[in-house]
Amino acid sequence: MSEQVLMDLLQAIALFFLNPVWLIAIVAAIGLGYFRVKRERRSFLVRLHPGLTEMKKLLAESWLPALIVSVLVSGIGLTVDVGWIALLCAIAIVSMVSFYYQAASPIYFAAIAFFGLYALQQWGPAFTIQGWSPGDVDLFGDMALTVPVIAGLFLIAEGFLIYRYSGAYASPFLTKTNRGLRAAAYKSKRLWLLPIVFLVPGDLLSSFAPYWPQFTLGATAFSFIPVPLVIGFSQIARASFPDVLFPKIGQAVIFLGAVVTFVGAFAWWMPILGWAALLIGVVCRAVLSIVVAVRERKGGFAAAPQSTGVIIAGILPESPGEKLGLIPGECIKMVNGIRVSNEKELYDAIQVNAAHCRLQVIGRDGEVRLMQQVLYRHDHHRLGLLVVR
């Protein structure tokens, strides 16, 4: 008996990792790193982070939000239909394959899957597969409450990930301004995978895993089903710096998630409010993306060439520049007492005193400060700086 239980658990876990969403997410994350490295080397001849960074962060940054959402969903008893889960996964796969991560917010997946079930009820009520039929799903009952609340929790998790991690790995690249000069912009294109445990009514897993954890409430059996949820984010910052812009986006998404969860909870008394909550989430999330994109395109470049010195576009990890506390957007005015205005002059000035480098830096706030750093033979000869040139 105990051996059978263990085999059933291992089989269910294997099914989770063999889910197409999981496998495609790994490939997509590797692709994100590959194209990012190509873009950085095209602009600066060096990459900022290793090419597998996106793949390594795929689950490492998202397991905690996934755990919290799973505990809340299962603890509160928010049940969902297996057909909705299947549509959710299918839509996530299409989003990942398209690489269009502006539309990879989970609120879109949840809403499209919900209204997709409604469309199936209208145009394919007789459709059945493995005993499941869309006509059995009550979209004006429990699903009208659970899906909007779960979608709101997804939005809160998305906002947290954007707030916490999107700015840290923003990738700088050089682009032309309207005057034909070259300035720096920053692109963050991330993918996160959240293993969410859903509570599904019925004995879906009992046919092939009799000992998979289930419980019965009244006459209804419930199963815990682990499903990989994808969250994508893509945004270019050029009028603002990523460490300023992206946390603001994250805060806005968290607030939107709270609103969707709050409105969706009232579906307990008025199911139509659940439908309204999903529409509010979709419309507001789309408007937020559009407004941010338009503002960034219309604004000037935050990291543009200046006559006062050399503008920092990025800093290589664990480099002397990072140890100095330099950040993108700051302007290096003087090096070792020599005024610099371009990358070559910066390099030449560093060589004046290759063992001890003294910098005069103009911060983003316009304040001038003096900095110094001891350089060693193995250190990057440019302090590990990517500059606008």
C-alpha positions as CSV (number, residue, x, y, z in Angstrom):
1,M,0.0,0.0,0.0
2,S,2.7,2.5,1.0
3,E,4.7,1.7,-2.2
4,Q,1.6,2.4,-4.3
5,V,1.0,5.7,-2.5
6,L,4.6,6.8,-3.2
7,M,4.3,5.7,-6.9
8,D,1.1,7.8,-7.3
9,L,2.8,10.8,-5.8
10,L,5.8,10.5,-8.0
11,Q,3.6,10.0,-11.0
12,A,1.7,13.2,-10.3
13,I,4.9,15.2,-9.7
14,A,6.3,13.8,-12.9
15,L,3.1,15.0,-14.7
16,F,3.7,18.5,-13.4
17,F,7.2,18.7,-14.7
18,L,6.1,17.1,-18.0
19,N,3.4,19.7,-18.5
20,P,4.1,21.5,-21.8
21,V,3.9,24.9,-20.0
22,W,6.9,23.9,-17.8
23,L,9.0,22.6,-20.7
24,I,8.2,25.5,-23.1
25,A,8.9,28.1,-20.3
26,I,12.4,26.7,-19.9
27,V,13.1,26.9,-23.6
28,A,11.6,30.4,-23.7
29,A,13.7,31.6,-20.8
30,I,16.8,30.3,-22.5
31,G,15.8,32.2,-25.6
32,L,15.3,35.4,-23.7
33,G,18.8,35.1,-22.3
34,Y,20.2,34.4,-25.8
35,F,18.6,37.4,-27.5
36,R,19.5,39.7,-24.5
37,V,23.1,38.8,-24.7
38,K,23.1,39.4,-28.5
39,R,21.5,42.8,-28.0
40,E,24.0,43.8,-25.3
41,R,27.0,42.7,-27.3
42,R,25.8,44.5,-30.3
43,S,25.7,47.8,-28.3
44,F,28.6,47.3,-25.9
45,L,30.6,44.3,-27.2
46,V,30.1,42.6,-23.8
47,R,27.1,41.1,-22.1
48,L,25.9,42.3,-18.7
49,H,24.7,39.0,-17.2
50,P,25.2,35.4,-18.3
51,G,22.9,34.0,-20.9
52,L,21.3,31.5,-18.6
53,T,20.3,34.1,-16.0
54,E,16.6,34.2,-17.1
55,M,16.4,30.4,-17.0
56,K,18.0,30.3,-13.5
57,K,15.6,32.9,-12.2
58,L,12.5,31.3,-13.8
59,L,11.5,29.6,-10.6
60,A,14.1,30.9,-8.1
61,E,12.3,34.3,-7.8
62,S,8.7,33.1,-8.0
63,W,8.5,30.1,-5.6
64,L,7.5,32.2,-2.6
65,P,4.6,34.1,-4.3
66,A,3.5,30.7,-5.7
67,L,3.5,29.2,-2.2
68,I,1.5,32.0,-0.7
69,V,-1.1,32.0,-3.5
70,S,-1.4,28.2,-3.3
71,V,-2.0,28.3,0.4
72,L,-4.6,31.1,0.1
73,V,-6.4,29.4,-2.8
74,S,-6.5,26.0,-1.1
75,G,-7.0,27.3,2.4
76,I,-10.0,29.5,1.5
77,G,-11.4,26.7,-0.6
78,L,-11.5,28.4,-4.0
79,T,-12.4,25.6,-6.4
80,V,-11.9,25.8,-10.2
81,D,-13.0,23.7,-13.1
82,V,-10.5,21.5,-14.8
83,G,-11.6,22.9,-18.2
84,W,-10.6,26.4,-17.1
85,I,-7.2,25.1,-16.0
86,A,-6.7,23.4,-19.4
87,L,-7.6,26.6,-21.2
88,L,-5.3,28.6,-18.9
89,C,-2.4,26.4,-19.8
90,A,-3.1,26.5,-23.5
91,I,-3.3,30.3,-23.6
92,A,0.0,30.5,-21.6
93,I,1.7,28.3,-24.2
94,V,0.5,30.5,-27.1
95,S,1.7,33.6,-25.2
96,M,5.2,32.1,-24.6
97,V,5.6,30.9,-28.2
98,S,4.7,34.3,-29.5
99,F,7.4,36.0,-27.3
100,Y,4.9,38.9,-26.9
101,Y,5.2,39.3,-23.2
102,Q,3.4,42.6,-23.0
103,A,0.3,40.4,-23.1
104,A,1.6,37.7,-20.7
105,S,-0.1,39.0,-17.6
106,P,-2.1,36.2,-15.8
107,I,-5.2,38.4,-15.7
108,Y,-5.4,38.0,-19.5
109,F,-5.0,34.2,-19.2
110,A,-7.6,33.9,-16.5
111,A,-10.2,36.1,-18.2
112,I,-9.8,34.5,-21.7
113,A,-10.1,31.0,-20.2
114,F,-13.2,32.1,-18.3
115,F,-15.0,33.7,-21.2
116,G,-13.7,30.9,-23.4
117,L,-15.7,28.5,-21.3
118,Y,-18.7,30.7,-21.8
119,A,-18.2,30.7,-25.6
120,L,-18.0,26.9,-25.5
121,Q,-21.3,26.7,-23.6
122,Q,-22.9,28.9,-26.2
123,W,-21.5,27.3,-29.4
124,G,-20.5,23.8,-28.3
125,P,-22.7,22.7,-25.4
126,A,-22.7,19.1,-26.5
127,F,-18.8,18.9,-26.6
128,T,-17.4,16.3,-24.3
129,I,-13.9,15.0,-23.6
130,Q,-13.0,12.4,-21.0
131,G,-16.4,12.9,-19.3
132,W,-16.0,16.7,-19.1
133,S,-18.5,19.0,-20.8
134,P,-18.6,22.8,-20.8
135,G,-22.3,22.6,-20.0
136,D,-21.5,21.3,-16.5
137,V,-19.6,24.5,-15.6
138,D,-21.6,27.0,-13.6
139,L,-20.1,30.3,-14.7
140,F,-22.8,32.2,-12.7
141,G,-22.1,30.2,-9.6
142,D,-18.9,29.3,-7.8
143,M,-16.7,30.0,-10.8
144,A,-18.0,33.6,-10.9
145,L,-16.5,34.0,-7.5
146,T,-13.4,31.9,-7.5
147,V,-11.9,32.8,-10.9
148,P,-11.9,36.6,-10.3
149,V,-10.5,36.3,-6.7
150,I,-7.8,33.9,-8.0
151,A,-7.0,36.3,-10.9
152,G,-6.7,39.1,-8.4
153,L,-4.2,37.1,-6.4
154,F,-2.3,36.4,-9.6
155,L,-2.1,40.1,-10.3
156,I,-0.8,40.8,-6.8
157,A,1.9,38.1,-7.4
158,E,2.7,39.6,-10.8
159,G,3.1,43.1,-9.2
160,F,5.4,41.8,-6.5
161,L,7.7,40.1,-9.1
162,I,7.8,43.3,-11.2
163,Y,8.4,45.5,-8.2
164,R,11.1,43.3,-6.8
165,Y,13.0,41.8,-9.7
166,S,12.3,43.5,-13.1
167,G,14.6,46.5,-12.6
168,A,17.5,44.5,-11.2
169,Y,18.1,42.7,-14.6
170,A,17.1,45.4,-17.0
171,S,19.2,45.2,-20.1
172,P,20.8,48.4,-21.5
173,F,21.1,48.9,-25.3
174,L,22.1,51.9,-27.5
175,T,19.6,53.5,-29.8
176,K,19.5,56.7,-31.9
177,T,17.8,59.8,-30.7
178,N,15.8,62.2,-32.9
179,R,19.0,64.2,-33.4
180,G,21.0,61.2,-34.6
181,L,23.0,60.8,-31.4
182,R,23.2,57.5,-29.5
183,A,21.5,57.2,-26.1
184,A,20.8,54.3,-23.8
185,A,17.5,52.6,-23.2
186,Y,16.7,49.7,-20.9
187,K,14.6,46.6,-21.7
188,S,13.3,44.2,-19.2
189,K,11.8,41.0,-20.7
190,R,11.2,38.5,-18.0
191,L,9.4,35.2,-17.5
192,W,8.4,33.6,-14.2
193,L,7.0,30.2,-13.5
194,L,4.8,29.7,-10.4
195,P,3.8,26.2,-9.4
196,I,0.2,26.8,-8.2
197,V,-1.8,24.2,-6.4
198,F,-5.5,24.4,-7.5
199,L,-8.4,22.8,-5.7
200,V,-10.6,20.9,-8.2
201,P,-13.9,19.2,-7.4
202,G,-14.4,15.7,-8.6
203,D,-12.2,12.6,-8.7
204,L,-10.2,13.6,-11.8
205,L,-6.9,11.9,-10.6
206,S,-8.4,8.8,-9.0
207,S,-8.5,6.9,-12.2
208,F,-4.7,6.8,-12.6
209,A,-3.5,7.9,-9.1
210,P,-5.9,6.4,-6.5
211,Y,-3.8,7.6,-3.5
212,W,-3.3,11.2,-4.7
213,P,-4.3,13.5,-1.8
214,Q,-8.1,14.1,-1.8
215,F,-10.7,15.0,0.7
216,T,-14.5,14.8,0.7
217,L,-16.9,17.5,1.8
218,G,-20.4,16.3,1.9
219,A,-20.9,14.2,-1.2
220,T,-18.2,16.0,-3.3
221,A,-14.6,14.9,-3.6
222,F,-11.8,17.4,-4.1
223,S,-8.3,17.0,-5.5
224,F,-5.2,19.2,-5.2
225,I,-3.7,19.6,-8.7
226,P,-0.3,21.4,-9.2
227,V,-0.2,23.5,-12.3
228,P,2.6,25.7,-13.6
229,L,1.4,29.3,-14.0
230,V,3.4,31.7,-16.3
231,I,3.8,35.4,-15.7
232,G,5.6,37.4,-18.4
233,F,6.7,41.0,-18.4
234,S,8.2,43.2,-21.1
235,Q,8.8,46.9,-20.9
236,I,11.3,49.4,-22.3
237,A,12.4,52.3,-20.2
238,R,14.1,55.3,-21.9
239,A,12.6,58.4,-20.4
240,S,13.0,56.9,-16.9
241,F,15.5,54.6,-15.3
242,P,14.4,51.0,-14.8
243,D,15.0,51.1,-11.0
244,V,12.6,54.0,-10.8
245,L,10.0,53.1,-13.4
246,F,9.5,49.3,-12.9
247,P,8.8,49.4,-9.2
248,K,6.1,52.0,-9.9
249,I,4.6,49.6,-12.4
250,G,4.7,46.8,-9.9
251,Q,3.0,48.9,-7.3
252,A,0.2,49.8,-9.7
253,V,-0.3,46.1,-10.6
254,I,-0.5,45.2,-6.9
255,F,-3.1,47.8,-6.4
256,L,-5.1,46.6,-9.4
257,G,-4.9,43.0,-8.1
258,A,-6.3,44.2,-4.7
259,V,-9.2,45.9,-6.5
260,V,-10.0,42.9,-8.7
261,T,-9.9,40.6,-5.6
262,F,-12.1,43.0,-3.6
263,V,-14.7,43.4,-6.4
264,G,-14.6,39.7,-7.2
265,A,-15.3,38.8,-3.6
266,F,-18.7,40.5,-3.9
267,A,-19.7,37.9,-6.5
268,W,-20.7,35.8,-3.5
269,W,-23.9,37.9,-3.4
270,M,-24.0,39.2,-7.1
271,P,-22.2,36.8,-9.5
272,I,-22.2,39.4,-12.3
273,L,-19.7,41.3,-10.2
274,G,-17.2,38.5,-10.8
275,W,-17.5,39.0,-14.5
276,A,-17.1,42.8,-14.0
277,A,-14.0,42.2,-11.8
278,L,-12.3,40.2,-14.6
279,L,-13.2,42.9,-17.2
280,I,-11.8,45.6,-14.9
281,G,-8.6,43.7,-14.5
282,V,-8.1,43.2,-18.2
283,V,-8.9,46.7,-19.2
284,C,-6.9,48.4,-16.5
285,R,-3.9,46.2,-17.0
286,A,-3.9,46.9,-20.7
287,V,-4.4,50.7,-20.1
288,L,-1.4,50.6,-17.7
289,S,0.9,49.0,-20.2
290,I,-0.2,51.4,-23.0
291,V,0.1,54.5,-20.9
292,V,3.6,53.6,-19.7
293,A,4.8,52.7,-23.2
294,V,3.4,56.0,-24.7
295,R,5.0,58.1,-22.0
296,E,8.4,56.4,-22.4
297,R,8.3,56.8,-26.2
298,K,7.3,60.5,-26.0
299,G,9.8,61.5,-23.3
300,G,13.4,62.2,-23.9
301,F,16.2,59.8,-23.1
302,A,17.2,59.7,-19.4
303,A,20.7,58.3,-20.3
304,A,21.6,60.6,-23.2
305,P,25.0,62.0,-24.2
306,Q,26.1,65.1,-22.2
307,S,28.9,67.6,-22.8
308,T,29.8,67.5,-19.1
309,G,31.2,64.0,-19.2
310,V,30.6,60.3,-20.0
311,I,27.2,58.8,-19.2
312,I,27.1,55.4,-17.6
313,A,24.6,53.0,-19.3
314,G,25.3,49.9,-17.1
315,I,27.8,48.3,-14.7
316,L,29.1,44.8,-15.0
317,P,28.4,42.7,-11.9
318,E,31.3,42.4,-9.3
319,S,33.3,45.0,-11.2
320,P,35.2,47.9,-9.6
321,G,32.5,50.2,-10.9
322,E,29.9,48.2,-8.9
323,K,32.1,48.3,-5.8
324,L,32.3,52.1,-6.2
325,G,28.5,52.3,-6.0
326,L,28.1,53.8,-9.5
327,I,24.6,53.5,-11.0
328,P,23.3,53.9,-14.6
329,G,22.6,57.5,-15.5
330,E,25.4,59.0,-13.6
331,C,28.0,61.1,-15.4
332,I,31.7,60.7,-15.0
333,K,33.2,64.2,-15.3
334,M,36.8,63.7,-14.4
335,V,39.2,60.7,-14.0
336,N,42.5,61.1,-12.2
337,G,42.1,64.9,-12.5
338,I,41.5,64.7,-16.3
339,R,38.3,65.9,-17.8
340,V,36.7,63.2,-20.0
341,S,33.9,63.5,-22.7
342,N,33.9,60.1,-24.4
343,E,34.9,56.4,-23.9
344,K,38.4,56.8,-25.3
345,E,39.2,59.7,-23.1
346,L,37.8,57.7,-20.1
347,Y,40.1,54.8,-20.9
348,D,43.2,56.9,-21.5
349,A,42.6,58.8,-18.2
350,I,42.3,55.5,-16.3
351,Q,45.7,54.4,-17.6
352,V,47.3,57.5,-16.1
353,N,47.1,55.8,-12.7
354,A,46.3,52.2,-13.3
355,A,46.6,51.3,-9.6
356,H,44.5,53.9,-8.0
357,C,41.5,55.5,-9.9
358,R,40.0,58.8,-8.7
359,L,36.6,59.8,-10.2
360,Q,34.5,63.0,-10.1
361,V,30.9,61.9,-10.7
362,I,27.7,63.9,-11.3
363,G,24.8,62.0,-9.8
364,R,21.3,61.8,-11.2
365,D,20.3,64.6,-8.8
366,G,23.1,66.9,-10.2
367,E,25.2,66.6,-7.1
368,V,29.0,66.2,-7.6
369,R,30.9,63.7,-5.5
370,L,34.4,62.3,-5.5
371,M,35.1,58.6,-5.5
372,Q,38.2,56.4,-5.6
373,Q,39.0,52.8,-6.1
374,V,42.1,50.6,-6.1
375,L,42.4,48.7,-9.4
376,Y,44.1,45.3,-9.7
377,R,45.5,43.5,-12.7
378,H,42.5,41.3,-13.2
379,D,40.0,44.2,-13.0
380,H,38.2,45.3,-16.1
381,H,40.3,48.2,-17.6
382,R,37.2,50.3,-18.0
383,L,36.0,49.8,-14.4
384,G,33.4,47.4,-15.7
385,L,31.3,50.3,-17.1
386,L,29.1,50.3,-20.2
387,V,28.9,53.9,-21.4
388,V,26.9,55.8,-23.9
389,R,29.1,56.4,-26.9
